[in-house]
């Protein structure tokens, strides 16, 4: 795993496979300096068919492997992920632009936690059904059956973590997967496939294809695919879900948000600012659950702003290998342009007050990083609900402060969005915090913190922000189908009818 990465090809039958037909290629780019890292060969339809066929061939054996034996293999993969943590984290840093201080402590670790959780869950009876006596002569039992060959379509902001969020429950439940990483951050996929193979996962159980939306569309509509799990933008997710629904496929959609953070009047300003910064600047704001609409009591607003301005300098851009760096660049040139356009719009059209940041790159960047996709932590204040920067998902380090007068008003305004991914509350009265949280329309919520999503916690969006959940016990249910069986023990059907 070096600075010079080798070309990537479709991975199936346990190894990389050169595309059967030339379909072009694209480059993975280091977002910190704009330099190419690796050439990725787009998977042809024939190669995708071959990957699916490889998964189909592996499914009968893998699905009939006892859960505890599947768990042992997955636990070996967990150990390997921990063993290779720093090497994999460096790859993620190169590909995503996240500081190594983040990828080495979050991305690989939390993905491995999810794999460990689902391995333990299936080993301890998580796939058990139920049994009950219907009447003296009949009983019913249920079983949880794997779906078959499933498609995982990953996102570019947490590449290996999301790949593990999808593959862990899929494989633990006895399914096989064909995984397509984002074309912006594809490097992790072959490494993860290698970890699974080294752990003893049979050939064909986990496969990788590469490409943009056309590859994802072909995979989604493939007749042999039983389920599609997608993470990404709302608009793209609707297309994927609609296409999958046409084939009556199962779907899990983890989509975007425009999440509110409500600071209550009794909150400690220092804590409220800390939570708001975590909710906006972690991972350079490239987190779907970001709390970008920060509702602050009008009487607290100026003190909140002063405290925020004192702390923003501790968000430090720079050499991504430096432990002191905690802000990386945005992930791609096109996304960088989009975020800057929103900042310009906030200044020129929305007429919001720019508290800090703006369109210029962070100061004092080393010369070798000047061509990277950097954006300063940016805060707008005195915002109103009709502003573009308040209504639309920006997916960058851009915070909007919205003053409010009453809590009922704040709740109503917080819910006035088509999206419902996440929400949070900060305050000292925990009972009051929980009361307010219960009124916020979102599937993932936090009190006095932001962003933590442990393996045990099922997460999923409301409204336009998604369908289904990932992680937790319910996350395993998303990868199986139910079979109910009624057993009649008191005589044949013919005997029953003869008595009618």
C-alpha positions as CSV (number, residue, x, y, z in Angstrom):
1,X,0.0,0.0,0.0
2,X,2.2,2.8,-1.3
3,X,1.8,6.2,-2.8
4,X,1.9,4.6,-6.3
5,X,-1.2,2.3,-6.5
6,X,-1.6,-0.4,-9.1
7,X,-4.4,-0.4,-11.6
8,X,-7.8,-1.8,-10.4
9,X,-9.8,-4.4,-12.3
10,X,-13.1,-6.2,-11.6
11,X,-12.7,-8.6,-8.7
12,X,-14.5,-12.0,-8.7
13,X,-13.8,-15.7,-8.2
14,X,-11.3,-14.6,-5.5
15,X,-9.0,-12.4,-7.6
16,X,-8.8,-9.4,-9.9
17,X,-10.1,-10.1,-13.4
18,X,-9.2,-7.9,-16.4
19,X,-12.3,-6.7,-18.1
20,X,-13.5,-8.9,-20.9
21,X,-14.1,-5.9,-23.1
22,X,-12.5,-2.5,-23.0
23,X,-14.9,0.0,-21.5
24,X,-12.5,2.8,-20.6
25,X,-11.0,3.9,-17.3
26,X,-10.9,6.7,-14.8
27,X,-8.4,8.0,-12.3
28,X,-8.6,8.0,-8.5
29,X,-7.4,11.5,-7.5
30,X,-5.6,12.6,-4.3
31,X,-7.9,15.5,-3.2
32,X,-5.2,17.1,-1.1
33,X,-3.1,18.0,-4.1
34,X,-5.2,17.1,-7.2
35,X,-2.7,14.4,-8.4
36,X,-3.8,11.1,-9.8
37,X,-3.3,8.0,-7.6
38,X,-4.5,5.1,-9.6
39,X,-6.1,4.0,-12.8
40,X,-9.5,2.2,-12.4
41,X,-10.8,0.1,-15.3
42,X,-14.5,0.4,-15.7
43,X,-16.3,-3.0,-15.4
44,X,-18.0,-4.0,-18.6
45,X,-21.4,-5.6,-18.7
46,X,-19.7,-8.9,-19.3
47,X,-17.5,-8.5,-16.3
48,X,-20.4,-7.6,-14.1
49,X,-22.3,-10.6,-15.4
50,X,-19.2,-12.7,-14.5
51,X,-19.1,-11.2,-11.0
52,X,-22.8,-11.9,-10.5
53,X,-22.3,-15.5,-11.8
54,X,-19.4,-16.0,-9.4
55,X,-21.6,-14.9,-6.5
56,X,-24.4,-17.2,-7.7
57,X,-22.0,-20.1,-7.8
58,X,-20.9,-19.4,-4.2
59,X,-24.4,-18.9,-2.7
60,X,-25.6,-22.5,-2.3
61,X,-22.5,-23.5,-0.2
62,X,-22.2,-20.2,1.7
63,X,-25.9,-20.0,2.6
64,X,-25.8,-23.5,3.9
65,X,-22.7,-23.0,6.0
66,X,-23.7,-22.9,9.7
67,X,-23.9,-19.4,11.1
68,X,-21.2,-20.1,13.7
69,X,-18.8,-21.2,10.9
70,X,-19.6,-18.1,8.9
71,X,-19.0,-16.1,12.0
72,X,-15.5,-17.6,12.6
73,X,-14.4,-16.5,9.1
74,X,-15.8,-13.0,9.6
75,X,-14.1,-12.7,13.0
76,X,-10.8,-13.6,11.3
77,X,-11.5,-10.7,8.9
78,X,-12.0,-8.4,12.0
79,X,-8.6,-9.4,13.3
80,X,-7.0,-8.7,10.0
81,X,-8.7,-5.3,9.7
82,X,-7.2,-4.4,13.1
83,X,-3.8,-5.8,12.1
84,X,-3.8,-3.7,8.9
85,X,-5.5,-0.7,10.4
86,X,-2.8,1.9,9.7
87,X,-2.1,0.7,6.2
88,X,-5.7,0.7,5.3
89,X,-6.1,4.1,7.0
90,X,-3.3,5.6,4.8
91,X,-5.1,4.3,1.7
92,X,-8.3,6.0,2.9
93,X,-6.5,9.2,3.6
94,X,-5.0,9.2,0.1
95,X,-8.3,8.5,-1.5
96,X,-10.7,10.6,0.5
97,X,-8.5,13.5,1.7
98,X,-9.3,12.8,5.4
99,X,-6.5,13.4,7.9
100,X,-4.8,10.2,9.0
101,X,-5.7,11.2,12.6
102,X,-9.3,10.5,11.6
103,X,-9.1,7.5,9.3
104,X,-6.8,5.6,11.7
105,X,-9.1,6.1,14.6
106,X,-12.6,6.0,13.1
107,X,-13.0,4.7,9.5
108,X,-11.4,1.2,9.8
109,X,-12.1,0.8,13.5
110,X,-15.8,1.5,13.3
111,X,-16.2,-0.7,10.2
112,X,-14.5,-3.6,11.9
113,X,-16.8,-3.1,14.9
114,X,-19.8,-3.6,12.7
115,X,-18.3,-6.8,11.2
116,X,-17.6,-8.1,14.7
117,X,-21.1,-7.2,15.9
118,X,-22.9,-9.1,13.1
119,X,-20.5,-12.1,13.3
120,X,-21.3,-12.3,17.0
121,X,-25.0,-11.8,16.4
122,X,-25.4,-14.7,14.0
123,X,-23.2,-16.9,16.1
124,X,-25.5,-16.4,19.1
125,X,-28.8,-17.1,17.4
126,X,-29.5,-13.8,15.7
127,X,-31.0,-15.7,12.8
128,X,-33.3,-17.9,14.9
129,X,-37.0,-17.8,14.0
130,X,-39.9,-18.5,16.3
131,X,-42.2,-21.4,17.1
132,X,-45.6,-21.5,18.6
133,X,-48.6,-23.8,19.1
134,X,-51.5,-22.7,16.9
135,X,-53.9,-25.3,18.3
136,X,-53.5,-28.7,19.9
137,X,-53.1,-30.3,16.5
138,X,-51.0,-27.7,14.7
139,X,-47.9,-25.5,15.2
140,X,-46.2,-22.8,13.3
141,X,-42.5,-22.1,13.0
142,X,-40.6,-19.4,11.1
143,X,-37.2,-19.3,9.5
144,X,-35.0,-16.5,8.3
145,X,-33.6,-17.3,4.9
146,X,-30.9,-15.4,3.0
147,X,-31.9,-13.4,0.0
148,X,-29.3,-14.6,-2.5
149,X,-26.9,-12.4,-4.5
150,X,-27.1,-8.7,-3.3
151,X,-25.7,-5.5,-4.6
152,X,-23.9,-3.0,-2.4
153,X,-23.4,0.5,-3.9
154,X,-21.1,2.6,-1.7
155,X,-20.6,6.3,-1.1
156,X,-17.4,8.3,-1.3
157,X,-17.3,9.9,2.1
158,X,-16.8,6.8,4.3
159,X,-15.6,4.2,1.7
160,X,-14.4,1.2,3.7
161,X,-16.7,1.9,6.6
162,X,-19.8,1.9,4.4
163,X,-18.5,-1.2,2.5
164,X,-18.4,-3.0,5.8
165,X,-21.8,-1.7,6.9
166,X,-23.2,-3.3,3.8
167,X,-21.1,-6.5,3.5
168,X,-21.0,-7.4,7.2
169,X,-24.8,-8.2,7.7
170,X,-25.1,-9.4,4.1
171,X,-22.4,-12.0,4.4
172,X,-23.3,-12.9,8.0
173,X,-26.8,-13.7,7.0
174,X,-25.6,-16.1,4.3
175,X,-25.9,-13.9,1.2
176,X,-23.2,-13.1,-1.4
177,X,-22.4,-9.6,-2.5
178,X,-21.3,-7.7,-5.7
179,X,-20.0,-4.4,-4.4
180,X,-19.5,-1.2,-6.4
181,X,-17.5,1.5,-4.6
182,X,-17.9,5.2,-5.6
183,X,-15.9,6.1,-8.6
184,X,-14.4,9.0,-6.5
185,X,-13.0,6.7,-3.7
186,X,-12.5,3.2,-5.1
187,X,-9.2,2.1,-3.7
188,X,-10.5,0.4,-0.6
189,X,-12.6,-2.2,-2.4
190,X,-9.8,-4.5,-3.5
191,X,-8.1,-4.3,-0.2
192,X,-11.3,-5.3,1.6
193,X,-11.8,-8.2,-0.8
194,X,-8.2,-9.3,-0.1
195,X,-8.9,-9.2,3.7
196,X,-12.0,-11.3,3.3
197,X,-10.1,-13.8,1.1
198,X,-7.2,-14.0,3.6
199,X,-9.7,-14.6,6.4
200,X,-11.0,-17.7,4.5
201,X,-14.1,-16.3,2.8
202,X,-14.9,-18.6,-0.2
203,X,-14.4,-17.4,-3.7
204,X,-17.4,-15.6,-5.1
205,X,-18.9,-14.6,-1.8
206,X,-17.6,-11.0,-2.0
207,X,-17.0,-9.4,-5.5
208,X,-16.1,-5.9,-6.7
209,X,-17.1,-4.0,-9.9
210,X,-16.0,-0.5,-10.8
211,X,-17.6,2.4,-12.5
212,X,-20.0,5.4,-12.3
213,X,-23.8,5.5,-12.4
214,X,-24.1,3.4,-15.5
215,X,-22.4,0.5,-13.8
216,X,-24.6,0.9,-10.8
217,X,-27.7,1.1,-13.0
218,X,-26.8,-2.2,-14.7
219,X,-26.1,-3.9,-11.4
220,X,-29.4,-2.6,-9.9
221,X,-31.5,-4.0,-12.8
222,X,-29.6,-7.3,-13.1
223,X,-32.2,-10.1,-12.9
224,X,-30.0,-12.2,-10.6
225,X,-29.7,-9.4,-7.9
226,X,-32.1,-9.9,-5.0
227,X,-31.4,-6.8,-3.1
228,X,-29.8,-3.4,-3.6
229,X,-28.3,-1.4,-0.7
230,X,-27.4,2.1,-1.6
231,X,-25.8,5.1,0.2
232,X,-25.8,8.5,-1.5
233,X,-27.7,11.5,-2.5
234,X,-31.5,11.7,-2.3
235,X,-32.0,12.2,-6.0
236,X,-29.8,9.3,-7.0
237,X,-31.3,7.1,-4.3
238,X,-34.8,7.6,-5.7
239,X,-33.7,6.5,-9.1
240,X,-32.0,3.4,-7.7
241,X,-35.0,2.5,-5.5
242,X,-37.4,3.0,-8.4
243,X,-35.3,0.8,-10.7
244,X,-34.9,-1.9,-8.1
245,X,-38.6,-1.8,-7.3
246,X,-39.4,-2.5,-11.0
247,X,-37.7,-5.9,-10.4
248,X,-39.4,-6.4,-7.0
249,X,-36.0,-6.3,-5.3
250,X,-35.4,-5.6,-1.7
251,X,-33.8,-2.2,-1.0
252,X,-32.1,-0.3,1.8
253,X,-31.6,3.4,1.0
254,X,-29.4,5.5,3.3
255,X,-29.7,9.0,1.8
256,X,-29.0,12.6,2.5
257,X,-30.2,15.1,5.1
258,X,-30.4,18.7,6.2
259,X,-30.4,18.0,9.9
260,X,-31.3,20.4,12.7
261,X,-29.4,20.9,15.9
262,X,-31.6,22.7,18.5
263,X,-29.7,24.5,21.3
264,X,-32.1,24.8,24.3
265,X,-32.2,28.0,26.4
266,X,-30.6,26.2,29.4
267,X,-27.7,24.8,27.5
268,X,-24.1,25.6,28.4
269,X,-22.8,27.7,25.6
270,X,-19.4,26.1,25.6
271,X,-20.9,22.6,25.2
272,X,-23.4,23.8,22.6
273,X,-20.6,25.2,20.5
274,X,-18.6,22.0,20.8
275,X,-21.5,19.9,19.6
276,X,-22.3,22.3,16.7
277,X,-18.6,22.1,15.6
278,X,-18.6,18.3,15.6
279,X,-21.9,18.4,13.8
280,X,-20.5,20.6,11.0
281,X,-16.8,20.3,10.6
282,X,-15.9,16.7,11.3
283,X,-14.8,15.0,8.0
284,X,-14.8,18.5,6.5
285,X,-18.5,18.5,6.7
286,X,-18.9,15.5,4.3
287,X,-21.2,13.5,6.5
288,X,-24.8,12.8,5.6
289,X,-26.0,13.3,9.2
290,X,-24.4,16.7,9.6
291,X,-26.3,19.1,11.8
292,X,-26.0,22.1,9.5
293,X,-29.1,24.0,10.7
294,X,-28.1,25.2,14.2
295,X,-31.1,26.7,16.0
296,X,-29.9,29.0,18.8
297,X,-32.1,31.0,21.3
298,X,-32.0,34.6,20.2
299,X,-30.9,35.8,23.6
300,X,-27.9,33.4,23.5
301,X,-26.9,34.1,19.9
302,X,-24.1,36.6,20.3
303,X,-22.5,34.6,23.1
304,X,-22.7,31.5,21.0
305,X,-21.0,33.3,18.1
306,X,-18.2,34.7,20.3
307,X,-17.5,31.2,21.7
308,X,-17.6,29.7,18.2
309,X,-15.1,32.3,16.8
310,X,-12.7,31.5,19.6
311,X,-12.8,27.7,18.8
312,X,-12.8,27.7,15.0
313,X,-9.0,28.3,14.8
314,X,-8.6,24.8,16.4
315,X,-10.0,23.3,13.2
316,X,-6.6,22.9,11.4
317,X,-5.9,22.2,7.8
318,X,-2.5,21.0,6.6
319,X,-0.4,17.9,6.0
320,X,-2.8,15.0,6.3
321,X,-0.2,12.8,8.0
322,X,0.4,15.4,10.8
323,X,-1.4,14.3,14.0
324,X,-2.4,18.0,14.6
325,X,-4.3,18.2,11.3
326,X,-8.0,17.7,11.8
327,X,-9.5,19.2,8.6
328,X,-8.9,17.7,5.2
329,X,-9.9,18.9,1.7
330,X,-13.2,18.2,0.0
331,X,-13.2,14.9,-1.9
332,X,-13.2,16.0,-5.5
333,X,-12.9,18.9,-7.9
334,X,-16.5,18.8,-8.8
335,X,-17.7,18.7,-5.2
336,X,-15.3,21.5,-4.3
337,X,-16.8,23.7,-7.0
338,X,-20.3,22.9,-5.7
339,X,-19.6,23.8,-2.1
340,X,-17.8,27.1,-3.1
341,X,-20.9,28.0,-5.2
342,X,-23.1,27.5,-2.2
343,X,-20.8,29.8,-0.1
344,X,-20.9,32.4,-2.8
345,X,-24.7,32.1,-3.0
346,X,-24.9,32.5,0.8
347,X,-23.0,35.8,0.5
348,X,-24.3,37.3,-2.7
349,X,-27.9,36.0,-3.0
350,X,-29.0,34.9,0.5
351,X,-27.3,37.9,2.1
352,X,-26.5,35.9,5.2
353,X,-23.9,37.3,7.6
354,X,-20.6,35.6,7.0
355,X,-19.2,35.0,10.5
356,X,-16.0,33.3,9.4
357,X,-14.6,31.3,6.5
358,X,-15.5,32.0,2.9
359,X,-14.4,31.0,-0.6
360,X,-10.7,31.3,0.0
361,X,-8.6,28.2,0.8
362,X,-7.3,27.9,4.4
363,X,-4.3,30.1,5.1
364,X,-0.7,28.7,5.3
365,X,-1.2,25.6,3.3
366,X,2.1,24.0,2.3
367,X,3.0,24.7,-1.4
368,X,2.5,21.0,-2.3
369,X,-1.2,21.2,-1.3
370,X,-2.1,24.5,-3.0
371,X,-3.9,22.6,-5.9
372,X,-6.0,20.5,-3.5
373,X,-9.7,20.9,-2.9
374,X,-9.6,22.9,0.3
375,X,-12.4,24.9,2.0
376,X,-12.3,26.8,5.2
377,X,-14.7,26.1,8.1
378,X,-17.5,28.5,7.1
379,X,-20.2,29.9,9.4
380,X,-23.2,32.0,8.3
381,X,-25.4,33.7,11.0
382,X,-28.7,35.6,11.1
383,X,-29.9,33.0,8.6
384,X,-33.6,32.5,7.6
385,X,-35.4,29.3,6.6
386,X,-35.8,30.3,3.0
387,X,-32.1,30.7,2.2
388,X,-30.6,28.2,-0.2
389,X,-27.7,27.5,2.2
390,X,-30.4,26.5,4.8
391,X,-32.7,24.5,2.6
392,X,-30.2,22.5,0.5
393,X,-27.7,19.8,1.5
394,X,-24.2,21.4,0.9
395,X,-22.1,18.5,2.2
396,X,-19.2,20.7,3.2
397,X,-18.0,22.5,6.3
398,X,-20.7,25.2,6.2
399,X,-22.8,26.0,9.3
400,X,-26.0,28.1,9.3
401,X,-27.0,29.7,12.6
402,X,-30.8,30.3,12.9
403,X,-32.0,32.4,15.9
404,X,-35.3,31.4,17.4
405,X,-37.6,32.8,20.1
406,X,-39.7,29.8,21.4
407,X,-39.0,26.1,21.5
408,X,-42.3,25.3,19.7
409,X,-41.1,27.6,16.9
410,X,-37.7,25.9,16.8
411,X,-39.3,22.4,16.6
412,X,-41.7,23.5,13.8
413,X,-38.9,25.1,11.8
414,X,-36.6,22.1,12.4
415,X,-39.2,19.8,10.9
416,X,-40.0,22.0,7.9
417,X,-37.9,19.9,5.5
418,X,-38.5,17.0,3.2
419,X,-35.5,15.2,4.7
420,X,-35.4,13.5,8.1
421,X,-32.1,11.8,8.5
422,X,-30.8,13.1,11.9
423,X,-31.5,15.7,14.6
424,X,-30.0,16.7,17.9
425,X,-30.7,18.7,21.0
426,X,-28.3,20.3,23.5
427,X,-29.5,21.2,27.0
428,X,-29.0,20.6,30.8
429,X,-32.4,19.3,31.6
430,X,-32.3,15.8,30.2
431,X,-36.1,15.3,30.5
432,X,-36.7,18.4,28.5
433,X,-34.1,17.4,25.9
434,X,-35.8,14.0,25.5
435,X,-39.2,15.7,25.2
436,X,-37.9,17.9,22.4
437,X,-36.2,15.0,20.7
438,X,-39.4,13.1,20.6
439,X,-41.0,15.9,18.5
440,X,-38.2,16.1,15.9
441,X,-38.9,14.2,12.7
442,X,-35.7,12.2,12.1
443,X,-34.6,8.6,12.3
444,X,-31.2,9.2,14.0
445,X,-31.1,11.5,17.0
446,X,-28.6,12.6,19.7
447,X,-28.8,14.5,23.0
448,X,-25.7,16.5,24.1
449,X,-23.5,14.9,21.5
450,X,-23.4,14.3,17.7
451,X,-22.4,11.7,15.2
452,X,-21.6,8.6,17.2
453,X,-23.2,5.6,15.5
454,X,-22.2,2.3,17.2
455,X,-22.7,-1.1,15.6
456,X,-25.5,-1.9,18.1
457,X,-27.5,1.2,17.1
458,X,-29.9,0.8,14.1
459,X,-29.8,3.9,11.9
460,X,-32.0,5.0,9.0
461,X,-33.7,8.1,7.7
462,X,-37.3,9.3,7.7
463,X,-39.2,11.0,4.9
464,X,-37.0,11.5,1.8
465,X,-33.8,10.5,3.7
466,X,-34.1,6.7,3.2
467,X,-35.8,3.4,3.4
468,X,-34.9,0.7,6.0
469,X,-32.1,0.7,8.5
470,X,-28.5,-0.4,8.9
471,X,-26.8,-1.8,11.9
472,X,-28.3,-3.2,15.1
473,X,-30.5,-6.2,15.2
474,X,-33.0,-4.7,12.8
475,X,-30.0,-4.2,10.4
476,X,-29.7,-8.0,10.1
477,X,-33.4,-8.4,9.4
478,X,-32.9,-6.3,6.3
479,X,-30.8,-9.1,4.7
480,X,-33.1,-12.1,5.2
481,X,-36.6,-13.1,4.2
482,X,-39.2,-14.8,6.4
483,X,-40.6,-18.2,5.8
484,X,-43.6,-19.3,7.9
485,X,-44.5,-23.0,8.0
486,X,-47.7,-24.5,9.5
487,X,-47.5,-28.1,10.6
488,X,-50.7,-30.0,11.0
489,X,-50.3,-33.0,13.3
490,X,-53.9,-34.1,13.9
491,X,-54.8,-35.8,10.7
492,X,-54.6,-35.3,6.9
493,X,-56.3,-32.5,5.1
494,X,-58.7,-35.1,3.6
495,X,-59.8,-36.1,7.0
496,X,-60.5,-32.5,7.9
497,X,-62.6,-32.0,4.8
498,X,-64.5,-35.2,5.4
499,X,-65.9,-33.7,8.5
500,X,-67.2,-30.6,6.8
